[in-house]
Structure formats: structure tokens, C-alpha cells
Amino acid sequence: MKDTGIKIAVYGQGKMGLPLAQVIAQYYKVIGVDINKNLTENLNKGINPINDEPMLTELLEKNLKSKNYEATTDFEYAAQNSNIHIILVPTLIKENKPDLGLVKDVAKKISDGLKKNDIIITECTMPPGSTEMLIPILEESGSKYIADFGLAHCPERTMTGTAIRDITGQYPKIIGVSDERTLNVIKEIYEKINNKGVIVMSSIVAAEMVKVFEGCYRDVNIALANELSYVCEKYKVNSEEIFNAANSQPYCHIHKPGYVGGHCIPYYPWFVIDENTELMRTARKVNENVIDRVIIKVIEGLNECNVAIKNSNILILGLTFRGNVYEFAHTPAKPFIEKLKKFNPKIYAYDPLCKKDDYEKFGVKFKDIDNFRDIDCVVILADHKEFYKIDWNKAGREMRNKVIVDIRGIIDESKAKLSVLKL
């Protein structure tokens, strides 16, 4: 590899930071930094902790072999031996307020090794204005903003399970910078790794808004879909049929109704919600209330079978927040199980990705899906590919009572010949 003089540290080697580090390490020397010593030791041995991320293991092995990548817990070493610093650690929400403590901690550690002409990039999603709030922390090093170091915000636009694909060209890279020199350097980096190129924003704050607004749009649209599905239910028509037909013209983009989970969309609206953003606040409430609606469907379905919920056996399919990804951030399973327990049914669960202790954490009993005997109600909360392969006609015959609540659209009623309750 040609020595460009650019050496990059990626702070945070989780589900977003590790794929980014591996993509960049194909072109530049990269230090992956994390507080987890066991993680960094395993990474240096070529052990990939994210098994459900396609191409990641191959890239890690390749970059270790070429000596373009190393992992460490030593922030001082990383700061002193790199000139581009990319922060990609979680931004948290506490009581609907953003908590940037982890980002600030990393910025402080970078400042201890900050050098002339270094560039600090935030990739984690943050409220507008957050990146520039790091300036006083970085200036504690004695360096001066712009005169000595540059700043940029280049939000990650990736999803677990498709991170490599997303980083390398699913969407253009958004960049907002402090000055012309910083723009020239990071534009070269991101254009090299992303074949869709970059979109240069007018400011750092503008770049921060892009990612936040993407999440807000989706959250509000899903809330609209949830309310429209209530209307469809009132008139006893299939919401999926209506939405598909409406979306056949280019000005309509109704999303699928459902619960909004994950570590992104349920949180980002709170980065900008205030007294003037009633629509976004209402959307959050609508989407959180989906769980109550699912509970009602379970109770009503059992009542139609003359079964009291306290005497029922309920099987939950899917504990992760979405299909085919081992991740529990804001999963619908957690509030659903908590509310369901108040009615004292026997609760079982199956998730193809979960381990024994996961079931214990949720307080449910494991049940395999080789048969559905003695089950009164099945509730599908995650769209794992395995669930599409279930013979639902057979499952229906085996169930003690045939109450099925499918909030993910897994079951094709026309083929399964079952009555399925959906959102």
C-alpha cells in the first residue's frame, strides 16, 4: 500500500465501528480502539465478534495479514499514532434526553494526544450542535480550533447485517466540515471507500441534521401507517393491500405499520423534539402504544375462543428487535412480555438467535417450534427468515386454540388458510 501519511484511529469497535475500521483499512493504516480488552485481544487474533455481518471476517483477516489494522485499548497510543480520529461510540438517551458522555470521554482522551493538523470526525448520530460542543474539550490540549486541528461530522448510515454494503456504496456519504483543508482530506478518504461519493453540506450542524431527520421521517411515517391501519381495521379491510396500492404512485410512501425498535429510530426524534415539534412527539407516543394494541388483539382473539388469558399458553416468536440480527435494543419483546405477565398466562418463546440466558433475562420459557401442541396463541414479534419456513397449516392443526397475532407480516393468509390478526 502506498504510504499516504494518513493514519486513522476509529474509536469504538462495535457493530458500526468495527465494519468501518475494516473497510478503511483496505486503503489506510487503521487503529481500532475500544475499552473492551477481551474484544481487542480477540480482534488481533482475527476473531470476529459480529458473526451476522457478511464479509466482516474476511476483511478482518485480510487487514491483519497486511498489517493495516490493529486493535487496542490504549487511547493514548492511538491518539499519538494517528492523525485522523473517528469517533463512533453510542449516543445514549436518558429520560428522553441525549447523553453524550461517551463521546465527550473519547474527545478528552484524543485531546491528550492531539497534534498539529489532526482531524477529529464524529460519525455517531448526535443532536445538532453536538460536534462543535467538543471544541473546548479538544482545546484543553493547548491546540486551537481550525488553526491547529479540524473538525467534521460524517454520520454513519449503516444497518446491522448490511454494514459493509452500506459503508461502501449503498448511499452517498454525508460530510460537514470546519474548514477547506479538513474537507480536502476527508473527502479523499470517503470517496475512496464509498463508490456513491459524498454530499458536502454547508456546515457541521447541517450534516448532523441529515441523519437525525432521516430517523424522524421514518418514525413519523410509521406512526401514520399505524393510525391508517387502525382505520383499515375499523372497516375490516387488509391494510397491506391498501398501502401497496396507494404506494403504486410516486408521491405516496406509506411505511409498514408496527413497533419501532432498534438503537436508532426510537431515539433520534428526542434529539430535536421541543415545544414546537408536536408531530414528532405524538408519533413517538403512537409507536410506543403499538404494544398495547398487540395485547388487546391477544385478549380479543382468546376471548373469541372462550379462553381466559390467565388460562392460556402463549408462544412468542422473536425476542430480538428485528429479524436475523442478534440485537435487543428497544425490542418489542421486552414491553410486550412485561405487560403480558400482568395477566398471568404461561409465556413461552422461541428465537433462533437466542441463547439460554436470553430467555432467562426476558423471564420466559424456551419452546422449540417442532410442534405447537397445547399452544393457544402465537405472537410473531420479529421477522426471522426461519419463521417464513414454518408450515402454518400444520401449526394451526396442532394448536389447542388458533389465535395468531402477526405484527411482522410473516404469514400469507391466502396460503396458510388461517385467520391471522395483524396490525
N, C-alpha and C positions, 0 to 999 in steps of 0.2 A: 504494500500500500504506500502511495506517495505521502510523504510527511507534509501535511498542510500547516502544521503548527497549532492546529486546533485540537485541544484535548477537552473532553466533555465529561462532566460528572452528572449522573442522574440520581437525585436524592429521593429515595422511595423505590423499593424493588418489589412492589406488589403487583396486582393484576393489571395495572396500567403502566407502571414504571418499568417493570422488567421487559415487557414486549418492546417498549420504546427504546430502552437501552440496547436490546439485541438488534433492532433494525438499524440504529445509528452506528453500532459497532461494525457493521459491514463496510463502513466508509471512514470512520474515525476511531481513535483510541477512546475508550469509554471506561469510567469507573462507576460501578453501581454501588450506591450507598444505602445502607439500611441499619436500623437499630437491632435487628434480629440476628444475633451471632450464628445461630444454627442455620438460618436461611443463607447467610453469606458463605458459610463454610460449604454448604451443600452446592450452592451455585458454582463455587470454584472447583468443585468435583464434577460438575456437569449434570447435577441432579436438578431437574426442572420441577418446581413445586406446583405448577399450574398445568395439570395433565389435560384439561379440556380446552387448551389453547392451541389450535393447529399451527404447525411449523415452528413453534417456540423451542422445542427440544433440539431440533436440527440447527437452528440459528445459534443457540447457546453453545452447543458442541463445536460448531464452526468457529465462533468468535473466541472461544477458549483456545482452540488449536492455533489460531492465527495470532494469539496473544493481544487481540484488540479489546478484550473485555476482562475485567477483574472485579470482584465484589469485596466490599469491606464494611466494617462498622466504624472505621476511623474517619470521622468527618474532617478532622484537621488535615490528615493526609490527602483526602480527596480534594479539599479546597485549595491546598497548596500545589497540587499536581494537575490542576485543570484550569482552563481559562473561560470555559462556558459552564455555567451552573444551572441545571434544570431541576426545578422543584416540582415534584409530582407526588405529594402526600395527601392523605384525606383531609377535606374540609368538612367539619362536623356541624351539626345543628343541635343546640341545647335549648329546650323550651321555645322552639321556633325562632331562635336567634343564632346567626352564624358564629361558629367558634373557630378562629384561625390560629389557635395556639400552636398546632403542629407546624404550620407554615412559618410562623414567626420564630419558632425554635430553630428550624433549619436555617433561616436567614441569619440568625445570630451566629450560628456555627460557621456559616460561609464567611461572615464578616471577619471572623478571627483569622482567616487565611486569604482575605481579599487582596488582589494585586492590581497594578495599573492595567487598564484596558480590559479587565474582566467583564463578562456579561452575565447577568442573572435573568433567567427566564422562569416565569411561573406557567405551568401547564395545568395545574389543578383548577377546577371551576371555583370562582370566588365572587363575592358581591362586587359590583362596580366600585372602583377606587381602592381596592384591597392591595393590588400590586404596588402602587405608589405609596401606600402606608408603610411599606418595608424600607423606604429610603432612610428614615432616621436610624433604623436598626443597622443598616449596612454602612451608614456613615460613622458609626461608632468605631469603625476600623481606622478612621482618620482620612479615608478616601472621600472624595467629593463626587456627588451625583453628576453624571454626564462628563465632567472634566476627567474623572478617573475611572468610572465604571458606567456601563449601560444597563438598561432595564427593558424587559419586554414581557408581554403576555401572549402566549400562543396556546390557547386552550386545547386539551385533548378532546378528540371527537370519536372516541372508540367505545366499543361494547365488548364485554367479556365473551369470549368464544369466537370473536372475529377481529381481535385487536390488531394482529399483524396486517390483515387485509385492510382494515380501516386506516392504519397509520401510513401505509404505503400507497394509498391512492383511491380509497372509496369516496373521499371528499377532499376538496382543497383545504390547505392549512390556513387558519386564520392567524394573522400576526399583527400586533400593535407594539410600537417601539418608542423609545425615548429620544432617539437621535439617528442621524443618517448613517454613521459608522455601524451602529448596532444593527440597523436594518440590512446593510450590505452583508454583514457576517451571517446573521441567522437566516436571511433569505437564501443564501447559498446552501446552508445546511438542510433546510426543509425542502427546498426544490430538489435536492439530491435524493432525499428519501421518499418524497411523495410525488408520484407521477401525474397528479392532478394540479400540481403547482400550489401557489399561495394566493391568498387575498390579503392585501396590505390595508389595514384600517387606518383611520385618521389619527387615532390615539390609542394609548394603552386601555383607557376606560372603554372605548368603543369595542375593542377586542374582547374585553371581559363581558360586555353586554351580549355579544353574539351567542355564546354558549348558554348563558342564563336564559336568554329569550327563547332559544330552541326548546329548552325544557319546559318553560312556561307555556309555550304554544301547545305542546303535546298534552300537558296536564289539563289545560282548559278544553282542548278538543275532546279528550277522553271524558271529561265531565259532561260535555254536551252530548256525547254518544250515550252516556249513562242515562241522562234525562230523556233523550229521544227513545231509548229502549223502554223506559217506563211507559211512554205514550203507546209504543207498539204493543206492550203487554196489555194495556187498557183495552185496545181494540182487537186483541187476540190475533195479531199478525207477527210474522217472523222478522225480527229487527235486522238480521243478517241479509235477508232478501231485499229489504227496503234500502239499507245502506249501500249494498253493492250496486243497485240500480241507480241510486242518487249519485254515486261516485263515478258513474259512466260518463258524466260530462266534466270538463276540466276545471270548473270553478268550485267543485264540491269535494271535500277531503275529510269526510266523517271517519273517525278512527273506530277501532273495535271498542265496545264497552268493556268495563272490567275494573279490577282493583289496580291501582298504580303502585308497583313495588320497585325495589332496587335502591341503589345508593345515590341515584341522580335525580330523577324527575320529582319524587315526592318532596325533595329538599330545596331544589333551586328556586321555586317561587318565593320561598321565605327570604331569599337574598334581596328581593326588591319589593315585597308586599309592605304597604303602608296604608294610611287612611285614604289614599287616592286610588287604590287598586282593589276595589271591592270584588271585581270579577274573578281575579286570581284567588282571593281568599275564599270566595264561595266555591270555586272549582275544587280547592283542597278539601273543603267540607263534604262536597258531593262525592268525591272519590273515596274518602275515608268511610263514608256511610254505606258503601257497597257491601261491607261485611254484614251490616245489619240486614240488608236485603237478602243476602245469601242465607242467613239464619232463618228469616221468615219463610223463604222457599222450602227449606228443610222441614220446618214445623208444619207448613201447609201441606206439603207432599205426604208427610207421615199421617197427618190427620185424615187425608183422603183415603188412606189405607186402614183407618181406625186403629192407628198405633200411636200411643203417647210417646213423646220424645224421650222421657225418662226410662222407658222400657225398650228403647231401640239400640241396635248396634249400627254404628256409623263408621264407614271407611273413608278416610281422606286419601286421595291420590295426589301426591305432590306436596312437599314441605319447603322446597327451595322457592325463591321469589319468582323464577321463571324456568321454562323448560331447558333441559340439557346443560345447565350451569349449576355447579355446586356453590351456591351463594345464598345467604339468608337475609340480606339487607332488606328491611321493610317488607318481609314476606307476608302475604295474606294469611298464611297458615297460623301465624302467631296470634293475631287478634281474633281470628275465627275460632281457634281452639279455646282461647281464654273465655270467649263469650258462650261457646257451646257447652263448656263444663258447668256453667250455671244451671243447665237443665238436666244434668246428671245422666246423660246417655253413656253407653260404653263406646269409647272412641279408639279406633284403630287407624293405622296409617301405613302407607307404602310409598316409598320414593326410591327409585333405582340408584340414586347417587348417595343416599344417606347411609351413615354408619350407625351402629348400635347406640352409641351415646347421643346421637342426634335425636333419636326417638325419646330417649330419657329426658333430654333438655326440653322437649316440647310436651312432655308428660303424657305421651300416648303409647299404645302397644303396637308393636310391629305385626303386620299381617301380610303374608305373601298374596299374590294375585293369581295363584294357580287355580284357586276356586273362590267363589263368592257366597258360599253357603252360610246361612244364618245372618247375612248382612241385610239390613233393612233400607239403608240409604248410602249411596256413594256420592261423594262430593269431589269434583275434579278442580284442583286449585293451580296446578302447573301443567304446562303443555309438553311434557317429556315425550320424546319420539316413541318410547315403548308403549305409551298409552294408546297410540293410534293403532297398534297391532293387536290390541285386545279384541277377542271375539265377543262383542257386546250382546249378541243374541244369546250366546251360551251363558254369559254373565247374568243376563236378565232371567234366564230359566233357573239359574242356581240361587239367586237372591230370594230371601224369605219374603221381602216386600220390595217392589220395583220402583224405588224413589231414587232418581239420578239427577243431581244438580251439576251442570257442566258450565263453568264460567269461562272456559278457555276455547270452547267450540271444537272439542276433540271428536265428539260423536256425530256422525252423519245419520240423522234420524230416518232418512229415506232408506238407508241400507240396513240400519240396525233394527228397524221395526220396533222401536221403543219410544215411549213418551219421555222426553228429556226436558227438564226445567233449565232454561238458560237466562242470561241477563238480557 
